[in-house]
């Protein structure tokens, strides 16, 4: 009886470890992509702000960056964009390989759970938007009713 119980506990631990492993990899991949995207976005925004400052201020000779610096920065950005694209492509390939590997029942269940979780999050967002729209329509209805009452009194 004890050995059966120990086997069941061992199997549960393996399943939990597999679930945590897939989830951890997924989270790390997502976080990595988001981090790289934020870094690139912040860098582009910083450059955009610099350009805006140059256009909004009086154009002094010392405030304008040289053409060479501009081209160098552009090359750096293009290289950074290319590296990000390659990283994303590699991550997509790894994820695709993981998804294409022979799926057992546990993996299939994990994928279904993932899809259900995504669907649940999407539905929660739709419900939030629905409640917000309902609240706005209720305000509009009250305003319209009050306006109709005022018009009727006049």
Secondary structure, 3 states (H helix, E strand, C coil): CHHHHHHHHHHHHHHHHHHHHHHHHHHHHHHHHHHHHHHHHHHHHHHHHHHHHHHHCCCCCCCCCCHHHHHHHHHHHHHHHHHHHHHHHHHHHHHHHHHHCCCCHHHHHHHHHHHHHHHHHHHHHHHHHHHHHHHHHHHHHHHHHHHHHHHHHC
